[in-house]
Amino acid sequence: MERKPLIITGVAVAAVAVGGGALTYAMSGTESTTGLDKYSAVTVDGQQGLSGTIAAGRIASKYSPLPWIGGETSDLKCPDLKAVAGAKVTCTAKDGDGKDLSIPVTVVKADASSVTWKFERA
């Protein structure tokens, strides 16, 4: 009878580990698809683009959503991002210690109504 509690505890620990891993993966994603509408779209070199303010807000919310993924950031700023596959910009921020961060952003794909882009964690 003493084995049942150990088995149940082992199963519960495994379930928490798998669930925590799935949560980390879901919240740590660095790719985002953003609709281009009157609130988010800008013109960059004559091309439709995504407002840097919108990109910065999304990056800020996803850069360190859980403590074990990354540290805090502040003063996050991004230039406007041209909605053309392969376009790149670099966003800047400060880490929790006040050191400068450079966050590369790349457009994965784009069409007339949305842009899919990703960022890299330092």
Salt bridges, closest charged atoms under 4 A:
ASP45 OD2 - LYS82 NZ 3.61
ASP100 OD1 - LYS94 NZ 2.50
